[in-house]
Amino acid sequence: MKTSRRKHTAAFKAKVALAAVRGEKTAAELASQFGVHPHQIHNWKKTLLENAGAVFEKATGGSEKSEDVGELYEKIGQLTVERDFLSRVLGR
């Protein structure tokens, strides 16, 4: 017997997990409403609660990118100077 696995989107998982966090319905009721196993609902709820703090953390991704870009521009400048020096020395 072959079972096909369904892929759920992140938005769907969040919707189900938020419904579970609200606690207005039991996991069994939510499972029948959304067509997933109650155990899966518990897992998504647990994941949501564990990672909820990450939503409010200060994003540092932008500053790290700008630092990386700055380092890359420095490296490009250094390589350009070295190339120009070597081309003058070799007479090209």
PDB file of N, CA, C and O in Angstrom:
ATOM      1  N   MET A   1       0.842  -1.176   0.000  1.00  0.00           N
ATOM      2  CA  MET A   1       0.000   0.000   0.000  1.00  0.00           C
ATOM      3  C   MET A   1       0.892   1.245   0.000  1.00  0.00           C
ATOM      4  O   MET A   1       1.715   1.437   0.894  1.00  0.00           O
ATOM      5  N   LYS A   2       0.712   2.063  -0.999  1.00  0.00           N
ATOM      6  CA  LYS A   2       1.528   3.258  -1.146  1.00  0.00           C
ATOM      7  C   LYS A   2       0.769   4.460  -0.608  1.00  0.00           C
ATOM      8  O   LYS A   2      -0.385   4.704  -0.963  1.00  0.00           O
ATOM      9  N   THR A   3       1.441   5.200   0.253  1.00  0.00           N
ATOM     10  CA  THR A   3       0.822   6.418   0.778  1.00  0.00           C
ATOM     11  C   THR A   3       1.539   7.608   0.187  1.00  0.00           C
ATOM     12  O   THR A   3       2.765   7.614   0.068  1.00  0.00           O
ATOM     13  N   SER A   4       0.777   8.608  -0.181  1.00  0.00           N
ATOM     14  CA  SER A   4       1.391   9.824  -0.717  1.00  0.00           C
ATOM     15  C   SER A   4       1.461  10.867   0.384  1.00  0.00           C
ATOM     16  O   SER A   4       0.503  11.084   1.126  1.00  0.00           O
ATOM     17  N   ARG A   5       2.604  11.499   0.468  1.00  0.00           N
ATOM     18  CA  ARG A   5       2.821  12.514   1.494  1.00  0.00           C
ATOM     19  C   ARG A   5       2.432  13.861   0.924  1.00  0.00           C
ATOM     20  O   ARG A   5       2.804  14.217  -0.194  1.00  0.00           O
ATOM     21  N   ARG A   6       1.680  14.595   1.709  1.00  0.00           N
ATOM     22  CA  ARG A   6       1.289  15.935   1.293  1.00  0.00           C
ATOM     23  C   ARG A   6       2.285  16.938   1.816  1.00  0.00           C
ATOM     24  O   ARG A   6       2.774  16.817   2.939  1.00  0.00           O
ATOM     25  N   LYS A   7       2.584  17.922   1.007  1.00  0.00           N
ATOM     26  CA  LYS A   7       3.456  19.020   1.417  1.00  0.00           C
ATOM     27  C   LYS A   7       2.560  20.196   1.795  1.00  0.00           C
ATOM     28  O   LYS A   7       1.756  20.660   0.987  1.00  0.00           O
ATOM     29  N   HIS A   8       2.705  20.665   3.013  1.00  0.00           N
ATOM     30  CA  HIS A   8       1.920  21.796   3.481  1.00  0.00           C
ATOM     31  C   HIS A   8       2.779  23.047   3.440  1.00  0.00           C
ATOM     32  O   HIS A   8       3.969  23.014   3.754  1.00  0.00           O
ATOM     33  N   THR A   9       2.159  24.143   3.051  1.00  0.00           N
ATOM     34  CA  THR A   9       2.890  25.403   3.003  1.00  0.00           C
ATOM     35  C   THR A   9       3.105  25.922   4.420  1.00  0.00           C
ATOM     36  O   THR A   9       2.424  25.520   5.364  1.00  0.00           O
ATOM     37  N   ALA A  10       4.063  26.819   4.536  1.00  0.00           N
ATOM     38  CA  ALA A  10       4.352  27.417   5.836  1.00  0.00           C
ATOM     39  C   ALA A  10       3.139  28.209   6.332  1.00  0.00           C
ATOM     40  O   ALA A  10       2.852  28.229   7.529  1.00  0.00           O
ATOM     41  N   ALA A  11       2.438  28.854   5.415  1.00  0.00           N
ATOM     42  CA  ALA A  11       1.258  29.630   5.806  1.00  0.00           C
ATOM     43  C   ALA A  11       0.168  28.717   6.375  1.00  0.00           C
ATOM     44  O   ALA A  11      -0.496  29.069   7.350  1.00  0.00           O
ATOM     45  N   PHE A  12      -0.011  27.551   5.764  1.00  0.00           N
ATOM     46  CA  PHE A  12      -1.015  26.608   6.257  1.00  0.00           C
ATOM     47  C   PHE A  12      -0.639  26.094   7.644  1.00  0.00           C
ATOM     48  O   PHE A  12      -1.486  25.998   8.532  1.00  0.00           O
ATOM     49  N   LYS A  13       0.645  25.765   7.820  1.00  0.00           N
ATOM     50  CA  LYS A  13       1.109  25.279   9.117  1.00  0.00           C
ATOM     51  C   LYS A  13       0.911  26.343  10.194  1.00  0.00           C
ATOM     52  O   LYS A  13       0.494  26.037  11.311  1.00  0.00           O
ATOM     53  N   ALA A  14       1.210  27.586   9.852  1.00  0.00           N
ATOM     54  CA  ALA A  14       1.041  28.676  10.816  1.00  0.00           C
ATOM     55  C   ALA A  14      -0.424  28.863  11.172  1.00  0.00           C
ATOM     56  O   ALA A  14      -0.761  29.095  12.333  1.00  0.00           O
ATOM     57  N   LYS A  15      -1.299  28.763  10.173  1.00  0.00           N
ATOM     58  CA  LYS A  15      -2.737  28.916  10.408  1.00  0.00           C
ATOM     59  C   LYS A  15      -3.247  27.841  11.368  1.00  0.00           C
ATOM     60  O   LYS A  15      -3.996  28.137  12.300  1.00  0.00           O
ATOM     61  N   VAL A  16      -2.839  26.600  11.136  1.00  0.00           N
ATOM     62  CA  VAL A  16      -3.269  25.485  11.990  1.00  0.00           C
ATOM     63  C   VAL A  16      -2.682  25.635  13.392  1.00  0.00           C
ATOM     64  O   VAL A  16      -3.381  25.441  14.387  1.00  0.00           O
ATOM     65  N   ALA A  17      -1.395  25.982  13.468  1.00  0.00           N
ATOM     66  CA  ALA A  17      -0.742  26.132  14.773  1.00  0.00           C
ATOM     67  C   ALA A  17      -1.366  27.264  15.573  1.00  0.00           C
ATOM     68  O   ALA A  17      -1.552  27.131  16.783  1.00  0.00           O
ATOM     69  N   LEU A  18      -1.693  28.374  14.924  1.00  0.00           N
ATOM     70  CA  LEU A  18      -2.341  29.480  15.632  1.00  0.00           C
ATOM     71  C   LEU A  18      -3.729  29.091  16.132  1.00  0.00           C
ATOM     72  O   LEU A  18      -4.141  29.489  17.221  1.00  0.00           O
ATOM     73  N   ALA A  19      -4.440  28.313  15.329  1.00  0.00           N
ATOM     74  CA  ALA A  19      -5.752  27.829  15.772  1.00  0.00           C
ATOM     75  C   ALA A  19      -5.591  26.937  17.002  1.00  0.00           C
ATOM     76  O   ALA A  19      -6.422  26.975  17.910  1.00  0.00           O
ATOM     77  N   ALA A  20      -4.532  26.141  17.034  1.00  0.00           N
ATOM     78  CA  ALA A  20      -4.286  25.271  18.186  1.00  0.00           C
ATOM     79  C   ALA A  20      -3.897  26.094  19.410  1.00  0.00           C
ATOM     80  O   ALA A  20      -4.301  25.770  20.526  1.00  0.00           O
ATOM     81  N   VAL A  21      -3.123  27.147  19.212  1.00  0.00           N
ATOM     82  CA  VAL A  21      -2.710  27.998  20.335  1.00  0.00           C
ATOM     83  C   VAL A  21      -3.915  28.707  20.931  1.00  0.00           C
ATOM     84  O   VAL A  21      -4.003  28.862  22.149  1.00  0.00           O
ATOM     85  N   ARG A  22      -4.841  29.139  20.089  1.00  0.00           N
ATOM     86  CA  ARG A  22      -6.046  29.812  20.598  1.00  0.00           C
ATOM     87  C   ARG A  22      -6.825  28.926  21.565  1.00  0.00           C
ATOM     88  O   ARG A  22      -7.395  29.421  22.537  1.00  0.00           O
ATOM     89  N   GLY A  23      -6.851  27.624  21.305  1.00  0.00           N
ATOM     90  CA  GLY A  23      -7.486  26.683  22.207  1.00  0.00           C
ATOM     91  C   GLY A  23      -9.002  26.672  22.147  1.00  0.00           C
ATOM     92  O   GLY A  23      -9.652  26.154  23.056  1.00  0.00           O
ATOM     93  N   GLU A  24      -9.573  27.233  21.097  1.00  0.00           N
ATOM     94  CA  GLU A  24     -11.030  27.249  20.965  1.00  0.00           C
ATOM     95  C   GLU A  24     -11.584  25.879  20.598  1.00  0.00           C
ATOM     96  O   GLU A  24     -12.739  25.571  20.893  1.00  0.00           O
ATOM     97  N   LYS A  25     -10.747  25.046  19.945  1.00  0.00           N
ATOM     98  CA  LYS A  25     -11.161  23.702  19.552  1.00  0.00           C
ATOM     99  C   LYS A  25     -10.088  22.715  19.998  1.00  0.00           C
ATOM    100  O   LYS A  25      -8.931  23.082  20.204  1.00  0.00           O
ATOM    101  N   THR A  26     -10.489  21.473  20.142  1.00  0.00           N
ATOM    102  CA  THR A  26      -9.532  20.432  20.506  1.00  0.00           C
ATOM    103  C   THR A  26      -8.686  20.070  19.290  1.00  0.00           C
ATOM    104  O   THR A  26      -9.015  20.427  18.159  1.00  0.00           O
ATOM    105  N   ALA A  27      -7.598  19.359  19.542  1.00  0.00           N
ATOM    106  CA  ALA A  27      -6.731  18.927  18.444  1.00  0.00           C
ATOM    107  C   ALA A  27      -7.487  18.013  17.483  1.00  0.00           C
ATOM    108  O   ALA A  27      -7.274  18.071  16.272  1.00  0.00           O
ATOM    109  N   ALA A  28      -8.361  17.175  18.017  1.00  0.00           N
ATOM    110  CA  ALA A  28      -9.142  16.283  17.162  1.00  0.00           C
ATOM    111  C   ALA A  28     -10.096  17.068  16.259  1.00  0.00           C
ATOM    112  O   ALA A  28     -10.270  16.727  15.089  1.00  0.00           O
ATOM    113  N   GLU A  29     -10.706  18.108  16.799  1.00  0.00           N
ATOM    114  CA  GLU A  29     -11.603  18.944  15.991  1.00  0.00           C
ATOM    115  C   GLU A  29     -10.822  19.682  14.913  1.00  0.00           C
ATOM    116  O   GLU A  29     -11.265  19.778  13.768  1.00  0.00           O
ATOM    117  N   LEU A  30      -9.660  20.201  15.287  1.00  0.00           N
ATOM    118  CA  LEU A  30      -8.836  20.889  14.296  1.00  0.00           C
ATOM    119  C   LEU A  30      -8.338  19.920  13.227  1.00  0.00           C
ATOM    120  O   LEU A  30      -8.250  20.276  12.052  1.00  0.00           O
ATOM    121  N   ALA A  31      -8.016  18.703  13.637  1.00  0.00           N
ATOM    122  CA  ALA A  31      -7.546  17.699  12.687  1.00  0.00           C
ATOM    123  C   ALA A  31      -8.599  17.387  11.646  1.00  0.00           C
ATOM    124  O   ALA A  31      -8.293  17.270  10.459  1.00  0.00           O
ATOM    125  N   SER A  32      -9.823  17.252  12.081  1.00  0.00           N
ATOM    126  CA  SER A  32     -10.882  16.976  11.110  1.00  0.00           C
ATOM    127  C   SER A  32     -11.184  18.204  10.262  1.00  0.00           C
ATOM    128  O   SER A  32     -11.535  18.067   9.090  1.00  0.00           O
ATOM    129  N   GLN A  33     -11.055  19.391  10.824  1.00  0.00           N
ATOM    130  CA  GLN A  33     -11.320  20.619  10.078  1.00  0.00           C
ATOM    131  C   GLN A  33     -10.265  20.841   8.987  1.00  0.00           C
ATOM    132  O   GLN A  33     -10.601  21.195   7.857  1.00  0.00           O
ATOM    133  N   PHE A  34      -8.982  20.630   9.332  1.00  0.00           N
ATOM    134  CA  PHE A  34      -7.906  20.916   8.392  1.00  0.00           C
ATOM    135  C   PHE A  34      -7.394  19.680   7.646  1.00  0.00           C
ATOM    136  O   PHE A  34      -6.607  19.811   6.709  1.00  0.00           O
ATOM    137  N   GLY A  35      -7.825  18.500   8.044  1.00  0.00           N
ATOM    138  CA  GLY A  35      -7.429  17.283   7.334  1.00  0.00           C
ATOM    139  C   GLY A  35      -6.009  16.834   7.619  1.00  0.00           C
ATOM    140  O   GLY A  35      -5.337  16.306   6.733  1.00  0.00           O
ATOM    141  N   VAL A  36      -5.542  17.036   8.843  1.00  0.00           N
ATOM    142  CA  VAL A  36      -4.215  16.576   9.243  1.00  0.00           C
ATOM    143  C   VAL A  36      -4.336  15.774  10.530  1.00  0.00           C
ATOM    144  O   VAL A  36      -5.365  15.828  11.204  1.00  0.00           O
ATOM    145  N   HIS A  37      -3.303  15.042  10.869  1.00  0.00           N
ATOM    146  CA  HIS A  37      -3.314  14.217  12.074  1.00  0.00           C
ATOM    147  C   HIS A  37      -3.135  15.104  13.311  1.00  0.00           C
ATOM    148  O   HIS A  37      -2.380  16.075  13.263  1.00  0.00           O
ATOM    149  N   PRO A  38      -3.817  14.785  14.419  1.00  0.00           N
ATOM    150  CA  PRO A  38      -3.671  15.582  15.639  1.00  0.00           C
ATOM    151  C   PRO A  38      -2.231  15.686  16.138  1.00  0.00           C
ATOM    152  O   PRO A  38      -1.830  16.717  16.678  1.00  0.00           O
ATOM    153  N   HIS A  39      -1.458  14.618  15.954  1.00  0.00           N
ATOM    154  CA  HIS A  39      -0.063  14.658  16.382  1.00  0.00           C
ATOM    155  C   HIS A  39       0.712  15.730  15.606  1.00  0.00           C
ATOM    156  O   HIS A  39       1.574  16.410  16.163  1.00  0.00           O
ATOM    157  N   GLN A  40       0.393  15.872  14.314  1.00  0.00           N
ATOM    158  CA  GLN A  40       1.050  16.887  13.491  1.00  0.00           C
ATOM    159  C   GLN A  40       0.695  18.284  13.988  1.00  0.00           C
ATOM    160  O   GLN A  40       1.533  19.185  13.972  1.00  0.00           O
ATOM    161  N   ILE A  41      -0.528  18.458  14.420  1.00  0.00           N
ATOM    162  CA  ILE A  41      -0.954  19.755  14.958  1.00  0.00           C
ATOM    163  C   ILE A  41      -0.165  20.078  16.221  1.00  0.00           C
ATOM    164  O   ILE A  41       0.265  21.216  16.411  1.00  0.00           O
ATOM    165  N   HIS A  42       0.026  19.092  17.077  1.00  0.00           N
ATOM    166  CA  HIS A  42       0.815  19.305  18.295  1.00  0.00           C
ATOM    167  C   HIS A  42       2.261  19.695  17.948  1.00  0.00           C
ATOM    168  O   HIS A  42       2.844  20.577  18.577  1.00  0.00           O
ATOM    169  N   ASN A  43       2.823  19.027  16.945  1.00  0.00           N
ATOM    170  CA  ASN A  43       4.197  19.348  16.536  1.00  0.00           C
ATOM    171  C   ASN A  43       4.301  20.780  16.012  1.00  0.00           C
ATOM    172  O   ASN A  43       5.228  21.506  16.373  1.00  0.00           O
ATOM    173  N   TRP A  44       3.357  21.190  15.162  1.00  0.00           N
ATOM    174  CA  TRP A  44       3.382  22.539  14.601  1.00  0.00           C
ATOM    175  C   TRP A  44       3.178  23.588  15.695  1.00  0.00           C
ATOM    176  O   TRP A  44       3.810  24.644  15.678  1.00  0.00           O
ATOM    177  N   LYS A  45       2.296  23.288  16.643  1.00  0.00           N
ATOM    178  CA  LYS A  45       2.058  24.212  17.757  1.00  0.00           C
ATOM    179  C   LYS A  45       3.325  24.364  18.598  1.00  0.00           C
ATOM    180  O   LYS A  45       3.692  25.476  18.978  1.00  0.00           O
ATOM    181  N   LYS A  46       3.987  23.251  18.886  1.00  0.00           N
ATOM    182  CA  LYS A  46       5.212  23.274  19.672  1.00  0.00           C
ATOM    183  C   LYS A  46       6.291  24.083  18.945  1.00  0.00           C
ATOM    184  O   LYS A  46       6.985  24.890  19.565  1.00  0.00           O
ATOM    185  N   THR A  47       6.432  23.872  17.649  1.00  0.00           N
ATOM    186  CA  THR A  47       7.415  24.608  16.858  1.00  0.00           C
ATOM    187  C   THR A  47       7.112  26.094  16.859  1.00  0.00           C
ATOM    188  O   THR A  47       8.019  26.916  16.982  1.00  0.00           O
ATOM    189  N   LEU A  48       5.852  26.438  16.723  1.00  0.00           N
ATOM    190  CA  LEU A  48       5.453  27.846  16.729  1.00  0.00           C
ATOM    191  C   LEU A  48       5.801  28.502  18.061  1.00  0.00           C
ATOM    192  O   LEU A  48       6.365  29.596  18.081  1.00  0.00           O
ATOM    193  N   LEU A  49       5.475  27.853  19.159  1.00  0.00           N
ATOM    194  CA  LEU A  49       5.736  28.432  20.468  1.00  0.00           C
ATOM    195  C   LEU A  49       7.235  28.532  20.764  1.00  0.00           C
ATOM    196  O   LEU A  49       7.676  29.489  21.400  1.00  0.00           O
ATOM    197  N   GLU A  50       8.012  27.560  20.311  1.00  0.00           N
ATOM    198  CA  GLU A  50       9.457  27.590  20.542  1.00  0.00           C
ATOM    199  C   GLU A  50      10.138  28.700  19.757  1.00  0.00           C
ATOM    200  O   GLU A  50      11.120  29.277  20.224  1.00  0.00           O
ATOM    201  N   ASN A  51       9.628  29.003  18.572  1.00  0.00           N
ATOM    202  CA  ASN A  51      10.292  29.965  17.689  1.00  0.00           C
ATOM    203  C   ASN A  51       9.588  31.306  17.613  1.00  0.00           C
ATOM    204  O   ASN A  51       9.948  32.137  16.780  1.00  0.00           O
ATOM    205  N   ALA A  52       8.604  31.538  18.451  1.00  0.00           N
ATOM    206  CA  ALA A  52       7.856  32.797  18.397  1.00  0.00           C
ATOM    207  C   ALA A  52       8.739  33.988  18.751  1.00  0.00           C
ATOM    208  O   ALA A  52       8.533  35.077  18.214  1.00  0.00           O
ATOM    209  N   GLY A  53       9.702  33.817  19.623  1.00  0.00           N
ATOM    210  CA  GLY A  53      10.587  34.907  20.013  1.00  0.00           C
ATOM    211  C   GLY A  53      11.456  35.404  18.871  1.00  0.00           C
ATOM    212  O   GLY A  53      11.867  36.565  18.869  1.00  0.00           O
ATOM    213  N   ALA A  54      11.740  34.553  17.910  1.00  0.00           N
ATOM    214  CA  ALA A  54      12.589  34.939  16.784  1.00  0.00           C
ATOM    215  C   ALA A  54      11.938  36.012  15.924  1.00  0.00           C
ATOM    216  O   ALA A  54      12.634  36.760  15.237  1.00  0.00           O
ATOM    217  N   VAL A  55      10.626  36.096  15.952  1.00  0.00           N
ATOM    218  CA  VAL A  55       9.922  37.102  15.160  1.00  0.00           C
ATOM    219  C   VAL A  55      10.261  38.500  15.649  1.00  0.00           C
ATOM    220  O   VAL A  55      10.311  39.441  14.857  1.00  0.00           O
ATOM    221  N   PHE A  56      10.492  38.643  16.941  1.00  0.00           N
ATOM    222  CA  PHE A  56      10.702  39.957  17.524  1.00  0.00           C
ATOM    223  C   PHE A  56      12.172  40.305  17.737  1.00  0.00           C
ATOM    224  O   PHE A  56      12.479  41.391  18.229  1.00  0.00           O
ATOM    225  N   GLU A  57      13.085  39.406  17.377  1.00  0.00           N
ATOM    226  CA  GLU A  57      14.488  39.705  17.511  1.00  0.00           C
ATOM    227  C   GLU A  57      14.900  40.723  16.464  1.00  0.00           C
ATOM    228  O   GLU A  57      14.343  40.767  15.367  1.00  0.00           O
ATOM    229  N   LYS A  58      15.869  41.531  16.811  1.00  0.00           N
ATOM    230  CA  LYS A  58      16.350  42.554  15.897  1.00  0.00           C
ATOM    231  C   LYS A  58      17.077  41.875  14.744  1.00  0.00           C
ATOM    232  O   LYS A  58      17.969  41.054  14.956  1.00  0.00           O
ATOM    233  N   ALA A  59      16.695  42.218  13.548  1.00  0.00           N
ATOM    234  CA  ALA A  59      17.312  41.634  12.363  1.00  0.00           C
ATOM    235  C   ALA A  59      18.693  42.237  12.160  1.00  0.00           C
ATOM    236  O   ALA A  59      18.841  43.457  12.084  1.00  0.00           O
ATOM    237  N   THR A  60      19.701  41.380  12.073  1.00  0.00           N
ATOM    238  CA  THR A  60      21.061  41.849  11.842  1.00  0.00           C
ATOM    239  C   THR A  60      21.563  41.443  10.473  1.00  0.00           C
ATOM    240  O   THR A  60      22.718  41.701  10.137  1.00  0.00           O
ATOM    241  N   GLY A  61      20.729  40.821   9.687  1.00  0.00           N
ATOM    242  CA  GLY A  61      21.153  40.350   8.376  1.00  0.00           C
ATOM    243  C   GLY A  61      21.610  41.467   7.461  1.00  0.00           C
ATOM    244  O   GLY A  61      22.546  41.265   6.688  1.00  0.00           O
ATOM    245  N   GLY A  62      20.993  42.636   7.513  1.00  0.00           N
ATOM    246  CA  GLY A  62      21.351  43.725   6.623  1.00  0.00           C
ATOM    247  C   GLY A  62      22.725  44.276   6.902  1.00  0.00           C
ATOM    248  O   GLY A  62      23.464  44.569   5.962  1.00  0.00           O
ATOM    249  N   SER A  63      23.099  44.431   8.166  1.00  0.00           N
ATOM    250  CA  SER A  63      24.414  44.979   8.482  1.00  0.00           C
ATOM    251  C   SER A  63      25.511  43.989   8.128  1.00  0.00           C
ATOM    252  O   SER A  63      26.587  44.397   7.688  1.00  0.00           O
ATOM    253  N   GLU A  64      25.262  42.694   8.310  1.00  0.00           N
ATOM    254  CA  GLU A  64      26.264  41.703   7.943  1.00  0.00           C
ATOM    255  C   GLU A  64      26.498  41.713   6.444  1.00  0.00           C
ATOM    256  O   GLU A  64      27.635  41.570   5.994  1.00  0.00           O
ATOM    257  N   LYS A  65      25.445  41.878   5.673  1.00  0.00           N
ATOM    258  CA  LYS A  65      25.593  41.913   4.227  1.00  0.00           C
ATOM    259  C   LYS A  65      26.412  43.120   3.804  1.00  0.00           C
ATOM    260  O   LYS A  65      27.287  43.002   2.947  1.00  0.00           O
ATOM    261  N   SER A  66      26.142  44.276   4.391  1.00  0.00           N
ATOM    262  CA  SER A  66      26.879  45.469   4.000  1.00  0.00           C
ATOM    263  C   SER A  66      28.353  45.351   4.381  1.00  0.00           C
ATOM    264  O   SER A  66      29.211  45.859   3.659  1.00  0.00           O
ATOM    265  N   GLU A  67      28.665  44.694   5.496  1.00  0.00           N
ATOM    266  CA  GLU A  67      30.055  44.466   5.873  1.00  0.00           C
ATOM    267  C   GLU A  67      30.725  43.535   4.874  1.00  0.00           C
ATOM    268  O   GLU A  67      31.871  43.763   4.486  1.00  0.00           O
ATOM    269  N   ASP A  68      30.025  42.491   4.456  1.00  0.00           N
ATOM    270  CA  ASP A  68      30.578  41.568   3.467  1.00  0.00           C
ATOM    271  C   ASP A  68      30.834  42.279   2.149  1.00  0.00           C
ATOM    272  O   ASP A  68      31.863  42.052   1.512  1.00  0.00           O
ATOM    273  N   VAL A  69      29.918  43.129   1.738  1.00  0.00           N
ATOM    274  CA  VAL A  69      30.067  43.860   0.489  1.00  0.00           C
ATOM    275  C   VAL A  69      31.275  44.789   0.578  1.00  0.00           C
ATOM    276  O   VAL A  69      32.039  44.903  -0.380  1.00  0.00           O
ATOM    277  N   GLY A  70      31.453  45.446   1.708  1.00  0.00           N
ATOM    278  CA  GLY A  70      32.605  46.315   1.898  1.00  0.00           C
ATOM    279  C   GLY A  70      33.916  45.558   1.796  1.00  0.00           C
ATOM    280  O   GLY A  70      34.870  46.032   1.180  1.00  0.00           O
ATOM    281  N   GLU A  71      33.959  44.382   2.402  1.00  0.00           N
ATOM    282  CA  GLU A  71      35.166  43.559   2.322  1.00  0.00           C
ATOM    283  C   GLU A  71      35.433  43.124   0.895  1.00  0.00           C
ATOM    284  O   GLU A  71      36.585  43.083   0.464  1.00  0.00           O
ATOM    285  N   LEU A  72      34.381  42.800   0.159  1.00  0.00           N
ATOM    286  CA  LEU A  72      34.551  42.380  -1.225  1.00  0.00           C
ATOM    287  C   LEU A  72      35.064  43.532  -2.091  1.00  0.00           C
ATOM    288  O   LEU A  72      35.910  43.319  -2.959  1.00  0.00           O
ATOM    289  N   TYR A  73      34.564  44.744  -1.865  1.00  0.00           N
ATOM    290  CA  TYR A  73      35.062  45.893  -2.618  1.00  0.00           C
ATOM    291  C   TYR A  73      36.537  46.150  -2.304  1.00  0.00           C
ATOM    292  O   TYR A  73      37.306  46.497  -3.201  1.00  0.00           O
ATOM    293  N   GLU A  74      36.932  45.985  -1.064  1.00  0.00           N
ATOM    294  CA  GLU A  74      38.345  46.141  -0.706  1.00  0.00           C
ATOM    295  C   GLU A  74      39.200  45.120  -1.440  1.00  0.00           C
ATOM    296  O   GLU A  74      40.266  45.449  -1.961  1.00  0.00           O
ATOM    297  N   LYS A  75      38.727  43.886  -1.477  1.00  0.00           N
ATOM    298  CA  LYS A  75      39.478  42.820  -2.150  1.00  0.00           C
ATOM    299  C   LYS A  75      39.567  43.099  -3.646  1.00  0.00           C
ATOM    300  O   LYS A  75      40.620  42.881  -4.245  1.00  0.00           O
ATOM    301  N   ILE A  76      38.494  43.571  -4.256  1.00  0.00           N
ATOM    302  CA  ILE A  76      38.500  43.907  -5.681  1.00  0.00           C
ATOM    303  C   ILE A  76      39.518  45.006  -5.948  1.00  0.00           C
ATOM    304  O   ILE A  76      40.276  44.931  -6.916  1.00  0.00           O
ATOM    305  N   GLY A  77      39.540  46.024  -5.100  1.00  0.00           N
ATOM    306  CA  GLY A  77      40.506  47.108  -5.248  1.00  0.00           C
ATOM    307  C   GLY A  77      41.930  46.612  -5.146  1.00  0.00           C
ATOM    308  O   GLY A  77      42.787  46.999  -5.941  1.00  0.00           O
ATOM    309  N   GLN A  78      42.189  45.755  -4.171  1.00  0.00           N
ATOM    310  CA  GLN A  78      43.530  45.214  -3.976  1.00  0.00           C
ATOM    311  C   GLN A  78      43.955  44.401  -5.193  1.00  0.00           C
ATOM    312  O   GLN A  78      45.082  44.544  -5.666  1.00  0.00           O
ATOM    313  N   LEU A  79      43.079  43.559  -5.700  1.00  0.00           N
ATOM    314  CA  LEU A  79      43.417  42.729  -6.863  1.00  0.00           C
ATOM    315  C   LEU A  79      43.629  43.578  -8.112  1.00  0.00           C
ATOM    316  O   LEU A  79      44.484  43.264  -8.940  1.00  0.00           O
ATOM    317  N   THR A  80      42.857  44.647  -8.248  1.00  0.00           N
ATOM    318  CA  THR A  80      43.016  45.542  -9.384  1.00  0.00           C
ATOM    319  C   THR A  80      44.383  46.222  -9.353  1.00  0.00           C
ATOM    320  O   THR A  80      45.055  46.307 -10.381  1.00  0.00           O
ATOM    321  N   VAL A  81      44.795  46.701  -8.192  1.00  0.00           N
ATOM    322  CA  VAL A  81      46.109  47.340  -8.040  1.00  0.00           C
ATOM    323  C   VAL A  81      47.213  46.341  -8.352  1.00  0.00           C
ATOM    324  O   VAL A  81      48.168  46.672  -9.055  1.00  0.00           O
ATOM    325  N   GLU A  82      47.092  45.121  -7.835  1.00  0.00           N
ATOM    326  CA  GLU A  82      48.103  44.105  -8.097  1.00  0.00           C
ATOM    327  C   GLU A  82      48.176  43.759  -9.583  1.00  0.00           C
ATOM    328  O   GLU A  82      49.269  43.601 -10.126  1.00  0.00           O
ATOM    329  N   ARG A  83      47.045  43.642 -10.231  1.00  0.00           N
ATOM    330  CA  ARG A  83      47.016  43.331 -11.664  1.00  0.00           C
ATOM    331  C   ARG A  83      47.676  44.441 -12.466  1.00  0.00           C
ATOM    332  O   ARG A  83      48.484  44.177 -13.356  1.00  0.00           O
ATOM    333  N   ASP A  84      47.326  45.693 -12.146  1.00  0.00           N
ATOM    334  CA  ASP A  84      47.913  46.818 -12.862  1.00  0.00           C
ATOM    335  C   ASP A  84      49.428  46.871 -12.653  1.00  0.00           C
ATOM    336  O   ASP A  84      50.168  47.140 -13.600  1.00  0.00           O
ATOM    337  N   PHE A  85      49.894  46.621 -11.446  1.00  0.00           N
ATOM    338  CA  PHE A  85      51.330  46.624 -11.153  1.00  0.00           C
ATOM    339  C   PHE A  85      52.039  45.546 -11.968  1.00  0.00           C
ATOM    340  O   PHE A  85      53.070  45.795 -12.594  1.00  0.00           O
ATOM    341  N   LEU A  86      51.464  44.338 -11.946  1.00  0.00           N
ATOM    342  CA  LEU A  86      52.100  43.235 -12.676  1.00  0.00           C
ATOM    343  C   LEU A  86      52.092  43.467 -14.185  1.00  0.00           C
ATOM    344  O   LEU A  86      53.047  43.099 -14.868  1.00  0.00           O
ATOM    345  N   SER A  87      51.043  44.063 -14.706  1.00  0.00           N
ATOM    346  CA  SER A  87      51.001  44.322 -16.145  1.00  0.00           C
ATOM    347  C   SER A  87      52.042  45.381 -16.524  1.00  0.00           C
ATOM    348  O   SER A  87      52.609  45.301 -17.614  1.00  0.00           O
ATOM    349  N   ARG A  88      52.315  46.371 -15.665  1.00  0.00           N
ATOM    350  CA  ARG A  88      53.341  47.378 -15.933  1.00  0.00           C
ATOM    351  C   ARG A  88      54.728  46.747 -15.842  1.00  0.00           C
ATOM    352  O   ARG A  88      55.600  47.030 -16.663  1.00  0.00           O
ATOM    353  N   VAL A  89      54.925  45.893 -14.844  1.00  0.00           N
ATOM    354  CA  VAL A  89      56.238  45.262 -14.652  1.00  0.00           C
ATOM    355  C   VAL A  89      56.563  44.329 -15.819  1.00  0.00           C
ATOM    356  O   VAL A  89      57.699  44.292 -16.292  1.00  0.00           O
ATOM    357  N   LEU A  90      55.574  43.586 -16.274  1.00  0.00           N
ATOM    358  CA  LEU A  90      55.797  42.635 -17.363  1.00  0.00           C
ATOM    359  C   LEU A  90      55.776  43.325 -18.718  1.00  0.00           C
ATOM    360  O   LEU A  90      56.079  42.689 -19.727  1.00  0.00           O
ATOM    361  N   GLY A  91      55.427  44.607 -18.770  1.00  0.00           N
ATOM    362  CA  GLY A  91      55.455  45.359 -20.019  1.00  0.00           C
ATOM    363  C   GLY A  91      54.298  45.098 -20.958  1.00  0.00           C
ATOM    364  O   GLY A  91      54.461  45.191 -22.174  1.00  0.00           O
ATOM    365  N   ARG A  92      53.189  44.789 -20.449  1.00  0.00           N
ATOM    366  CA  ARG A  92      52.025  44.536 -21.303  1.00  0.00           C
ATOM    367  C   ARG A  92      51.157  45.750 -21.381  1.00  0.00           C
ATOM    368  O   ARG A  92      50.128  45.731 -22.055  1.00  0.00           O
TER     369      ARG A  92
END
